[in-house]
Amino acid sequence: MAYVISEECIACGTCISECPMEAISEGDKYSINPSLCTECASCADACPTEAIHPAK
């Protein structure tokens, strides 16, 4: 399962530079493209608000 970004996201941009697959997109709410996500958890580890979790 790919990771997802929850409402706790503060759009700080930290996760974007950590993703080796460039799967994270900016917008009103950041999002992760599930077809590009390899579940490496780099984005989740870098997130200061713990807003990134594995999809359920």
C-alpha positions, 0 to 999 in steps of 0.5 A: 500500500502506498503512503498517504498525506493526512489533514495534519499536513502543514505544506512545509515541503519537507517530504517532497525533497525526501521522496526518491521517486518524486511521487509527492505533488504540491497543491492545496493539499499535498498528495502522493501518487500511489503508482509511484510510491515504493513505500520507502517511508522517507517522506514519513520519517521527514514529516514534522507533523507525522501527517504521512501514513501507510494507506489503509 
